[in-house]
Each structure stands twice: as C-alpha cells, then as structure tokens.
Amino acid sequence: MLPLLPPPSALVLSLNPRIPRAQMLVLENLTYRFVRPNVLDIKLGTQLFDEDANPDKQERMRRAAEASTSAEAGVRLTGFQVRRPSTPLSLGLLPLPPPPPSRADPDLDSTRLSRAQVWDAASHEYVQTPKPFGRALSVDELPLGIARFFYPPLSAPSRAERAAAASSSSSSSSSSAPSTSTSSSSPPTSTSPSTSTSPSPSTAAPPSQPPRTPAPLPLPLDLLLPVLRTLLRRLDDLVRTWSALPLRMRGGSLLVVVEGDPEALERALVRAQEDAAQAAAVREGAGREEVEEGDEKSTEREGEDEEDSDADSASTATSNGTAAPHTLQAFDVRVIDFAHTRALLAHESGPDEGVLRGLRTVRGLVEGLVRRLREEQRSEEASG
C-alpha cells in the first residue's frame, strides 16, 4: 500500500502505522470471493477523454465514442467473462472477424479484457470470444448484449455477427463452386434428362460452415432473478450517489461480478438471506433480554464464544489460499478505473451527466431483462 501522492520515501512511510488510512490506496481482487466469477465490464460516460489530453487524442476518443454506444447511451459493453458448463447452448453465432489494424490511440481500452472469455467446466479452461462484439453493437442492440451476459437464451446474434456469418457463407460458397471451363478441343456433349449425369459428390456437397461459437448455459431463473433485483437496488444507490458528487470521471467503468456456479450461487444467496435476517433481528433488539438476565459466568462464557467467533470470521482464506466459504458472494458491482476522476473546473457545475446517463442506461437494461425473465419464468411454470 502506498500513499496516493507518494513522496520519495513512500516505501518507508507506507510502513508507518501513523499514516491515516485516507491517504492509502488499497488494491482488491474483486473476483476472489467467487468460485466461478462471471465478469462484465461496462465503460461509463459519454466523454472518454479529459480536458488535459492533446487535441489529436481528444478527437480520436471523440470518434471512438461516436462510433460505439458511448456517445448516445453513456455505456459500452467492453468485455465479459462467463462460465460455460460442459453442455453448451448453441445460439448459432459466428465469430466476428478480427478487427483491422488500428491506428487509434494505443492507450484506448488498454486496461480492458483483450477479449471476452467463457469458462468451460469440462476442460477447465476459458473459451475465448472476440472483443469487437461490444464495440459493434448499436444502441438498440444493447439489450441483447446484456442478455448475452446474464441469460444467453434471450440473446440473438447482433447485426455485425449476422453480417460476418453472411460474408463467411458467401466466401465458402465461392470457393467451393465447380469450375465451368472446358478445353476447346473437347466435343460438345448433349444429354437428355433421362441420361443426364449426376453431379459428383464434391460439387453437390453444401459449402462448409465455419465453427459456431458455443454459448454458456444460463443460470437458473430462481437464482438469477434475486441477483438482478438486488443489482437494481445497488444501481439506484449509485445513481443517487453520483447525482450528489461534483466530479468528472473519464474512462471509468462499472464492473459487475456474478457467481457462475449454480451451487455456489445458491449457497451464497442463502447465506445473504440469513445474514439479512440476523441483522434485522439485531436491529429489533432480539435476544437483548437473554444477555441482561444472564449471570456473570454465562456472560464470560458468551464473551469467550464471541472471541472464538471473531477469530473464525477474521480468517477469510482457506489453507490452500482460496476464499473461505463464509465470505463467498453471490454478486458484486463496483465503479472501477477512476484514475481520470477530478474535481470540477471553474466553468463546470453539477454532477457528471455522462456517467449518470450510463448508470441509468444500465439500470434500464437490467430492468428490461428482469421483465423478460419473469415472462420466461411464467412460461416455464405454465408448461411444467
């Protein structure tokens, strides 16, 4: 841990316990408390450059925002990582072609996932999908992008993916077409319908199709919907907070992490419900009489038990270095990458409307997905 504005002796000063915590920068691995984290990175804001950037960089970043969903919606789906069980659900998606060599600012999105990844529980490795997916989306396609992360069955191929599929299919058809050129010395041959020769297998076979991109199986709706409802409340909190902040954030992101393992997600949700019930009981003063009526001996014994409990809860890791079971989370959402966040300039006032637009867009997308999932749930219950 180093001070935010480290002096030359920062390494020595960082060991001084008298340095206030407010001056310390703490890095945290937000995926540590998950078994199989599904991670969604959403760039926030309508303006991606700060005012101290040189004019060329400002123009490049302005074009990047206008070419994506950032300028209009205040968000861009930058990348995501989703766990895929051993049996994939095919969406019939074709991989997008690799992007052309870019002459854009090399710092643009340099801290992002280089491409989206999908966890395959059978092979214990990630299946990669291309990063251009989020960049190629239009504003009206953002719902399918959000569904691609949270509930893939509701996500259709984007226009860019359909165009890539059509182009790939056209190229395959052209390369497999039979040659019609003949030698000038060969005599013409006439055939009747009854004696016509059938095409050879090589010319009759349909053109080969490129491999399809496997899609992850969705989380059960009875587990996913509680996560999304809580996410909506957290987004409301973020909107209220940012509405009161006189700041400007350029290039920041909203990071959403959801447990991708259904069993681990269910356990985390049950623990969260138990913790909420216990907190409510404490607020209502439950159990207060037992403490007051206990004798000195029982009070001492309870104190020892509490110390043991505190010692147990203080241990957040297992012997092999993974997160302790009682610390695992169902989901988390954070604002990240806020290095280019600053106070207002003299001519500025109010909150960052670009960031607020992005947060409200995300909230609207999640709310729309919840409505669709409720319909899906009712349909499943009616058919089952």
N, C-alpha and C positions, 0 to 999 in steps of 0.2 A: 504494500500500500504506500502510495506517495502523495504528498500534498498536491492540490490542484495546480498551484503555481510553484513548482519545486525550486528552491534555491540550490546553489551548487552543492551544498551539503545535505541534500534531500534524503540520500540513502541513510545518513546517520540520524537525521532528525525524525525520519519515519519510525525509528525505534523508540523514540521518546514518548512515554505514555502521557505526558502533559500536553501534547498537541491535541487540540479539540477535534472531535470526530467530524465536525462540519467542514474541516479542511482536508479530509481524506477522501480519496477516490477508491471505491471498493468494486472489484470486478466479480461478477456472479455468472455461473453456468446455469442458465435458465432451464436446460433440459436435464439437469442432474436428478431431479426428483420425479422422473418419469421412467417407466420400463421401456416403452417403445414410443418416443415422442413424435407426434405429427406436428410439423412446424410450418407456419405460414408467415411470410414476411411481406408487409404491405407498406410501400413508400407513401408517406403522407405529405400533403401540401400541393398547392398549385404553382408555387415558385420553388425551383430546386437550387437556385444559386443565391449566394449572399451578395450584398452590395459592394463588398470589397474585392470581388472577383474581377479579373480583367475583362474588357469588352468582348473579346473573342469567346472566352469561356461562358460569359453570360448569354451570348447569342446561341452557342451550342446547346446549353442547358435549356434555354427557352424553346428551341426547336425540338429537343427531346421530350419536353413536357407536352408540346402541342401535337407531337406525333403519337402520343400514347393517351391514356385516360387521365393523366395527372392534371393537365390544364383545366379540363372541364369538371371532372369529378373529384379532384383532390386526392386521388389514390392511384396506385399502380400495383398490381399483383407482381411482386418482384420474383418470388420463388417460393416453393414449398416442398416439404418432405413428408411423405405419407407411407405408413406401414402397409404392406401388401401380404395377406396370408397366402398359404400355398395354393389356393384355388382362385385364379384371377377372374374378375368380371370383365368381359370384353365390351368396350364401348365402340369398337370399330374405328379406333383413332389411328391415324398415320403420323409418324414423327414429322415434325416440321423440318424443312431443310435448314442446314446450318446457315447462320447469318453471314452476309458478305463481309469481307474485311472492312473494319470500321475505322474511319479517320476521326471519330469523335474523341472527346476528352478522355484520356485513359483513366482519369480519376472517377469517371461516372460509374456508379454502382460497383466500385472496386471492392467494397466490403460485403457484397451480396453473395448468396449461393450462386456458384457458377452455373448450376443447372438444378432443376427440381429432381428429387430422388425419391424412390419408392422402396420401402423395406420389404424384402421377401423372406418370410419366416422359414421357408423350406431350405433355402440356400444360405440364409444368414448373411445376406448382402443386399445392397441397395440397387434397385433397377433405376437407371437414370432416364429422365425425360428432359426435353430441351427447355432451356430458359426462355427462348423467344415467345413462348406461349403467352405470358403475361403482357409482354410488350406489344404483341399483335392484336390484343383484344380491343374492341371498341367499347364505348360506354354502355351500350345496350347489351353487350355480352358479359358484363361483369357478373350478373347472377350465375351464369354457367361456370364462370371461373371460381366463384365462392363455393358453388355446389361441387365442383371438381375436388376441392379440398375436404369439405365436411361430409358430403354424401354423393359419391360419384355416380350412382344410378340416375340422378337428376341432371347430370351434365351431358350436353350434346356436344359434338365437335364444333369448334369455332369456325368462322369463315376462313381464317388462314389455314386451318387444318384441312378443311374441305378443298380449298384451292391446291394445297400441297398434294392431297390424295388424287385430285383430278390430273394434275401435272404428272405425277408419278405413273398413273394408269395410262395416260397418253404416251408417255415415253416408252413404257413397256410394250404397248400395242405396236408402236412404230418399229421398235427393234425386233419384234417377232413376226412382222409381216413377211410373207414369202416373196421371193424375187420373181418378177414377171419378164425379165429379159430373156430372149432366146437367140440362138445362133441363126444367121441369115441363110446358112446352107441347109437348115433343117426344113423338111417339107411340112406344110400345114397339115394338121390332123383334124378331121371332122368326126364328131361323135354324136350319136343320138342319145336322148335321155335314158334309154334303156341300157346303153353300153358305155355311159359316161363313167370315167374313172373317179373314184372317191379320193378326197384329199388325204395326203399322208398324215400320220399321227402328229408329226412335227408341226404341220401347218394348221391342223384342226384344233390343237390344244389351245385353251384360252391363255392370254398373257399372264405371266406370273405376277403376283401381287407382292409388294414389299411387306415386311413383317409388321404386324399390328402392335401398337403399344398397349401392354397389359395395364389394366386399371385395378385399383385396390378394392377389395370388398368393403362395404360400408359398415360402420359401427351400428349396433342395434339401436333402433329408434328410442326405446325406453331408456337407454343410457345417453344417447346423443342429445335429445331434447332438453333434459335438465341442464346439460352443459351450455347449450345455446341460450336458454333463458337466463342463466346466470351471466353469461357473456353480455347479453343485452343490458343488464343492470350495471355491469362494470363499464360498458361503453357510455351509458348515461352519466356515470360518475366522471369519466374522462372529459366528456363534453362540458359538464358543469365546471370542472377544474380549469380546463383550458379557456373557458369563457371569461374567467377572472384573472388570467395571467397576462400581464403586459410584456409579452415576449415575442420573439420571432424565431422560428425553427426552420432551418433549411436542410433538406435531405434527410430528415428523421424518418423513422419507421414505426409501425405498430407490429409487434411480434405476438402471434397467437400460438400457444403450445397446447395440444390436446393429447391425452393418453390414447395411443393407438391400439393397445392391447385390451380387448374387451373385458377379460377377467380382472386385470389390474385397474381398469377404469371403474368397474363395478365396486371393487373394494375401496377405491378412493372416494367414490360418491357416498358409500355407506359411512365411511369414517367422517366425511364432511357433515353428513346429516347428524351423526352422533355428537360431533363437536358443537354444532349449532344448537342442538337440544340442551347440551350441558351448559353452554354459555347462557342460554335463556333461563335455565333453572337457577344459575348463579345470580343472574340479574333479579330474579323474582325472590331471592332470599331463601331458596330451598336449602334445607339442611342446616340453616343457621342455629336452630334450637338444639340440634344434637351437639354442636360444638359448645354452646353455652352451658348445657346440662352435664357435660362430661366431667369426670373428676380429673385430678391433676395427673394421675397415672395414665389414663386413656389419652389425655391431651399430649403427654410426652410421647406416647406410642404413635399417635397420629402425626406428630411432628417428624418422628423418625421415618414413617411411611412416606410423608411428603418429600423428605430429603432424598429417599431412595427413588421416588418417582421423578423428582427433578433431575437426579443423576441419570436415570434412564432416558428421559426426554432430551437431555443435553447431548446424548450420543446420536448424531444424525447420520452415521455411516455404519455399515456392517464391517465385518472383519476383512472382507475382500474389497472394500472401498466403494461399494455401491450404496445408494441412499437407503437408510433404514426404512422398513415397511411403514412405520407410523408417520413418516414425513412425505410419503408419495402423494402427488397431486393428481386431480382429475384434469385440470386445465389451468392455464395462466395467460395473462395478457399484459404486455408492458410496452411503454414507449421507449425506443432504443435509438442508438445512433444520433444522439443530440449534441454532438461536438460543435456543430454550427448553430448553436442557440445563443441568442444575445438579447440584451435589453433594448428598449426602443430608442430609435434615433430622435433627434429634436423634432422632426416633422411628422413623426409617427404617433399614433394613439390607438388604444384599444387592443383586443386580443388578436392573435394570428388567425384571420378569417380563412386562409388557405388550409391550415391544419384543421380548423373546425369543420370546414366543408368535407375534408377527407374522413374525419371521425363520424360525421353524420351520414356520409355515404356508406361507410362500413356498417353502421347501425341499421340503415335501411336495407342493406343487402342481407344481413343476418335475420332481420325481422321478416323479410320476404321469404327466406329459406325456411324459417320456422312455420310459416303458414303452409308452405308446400309440404313440409314433412308431416304436419298434422293431418293434412288430407291423405297423405300416403299411409299414415298410421291408421286412420279410419277405414281406408280401403282394405288394408291388410286384416283388420279386425272383422270387417264385413265378409271378406272371402274366407277367413279362417273359422 
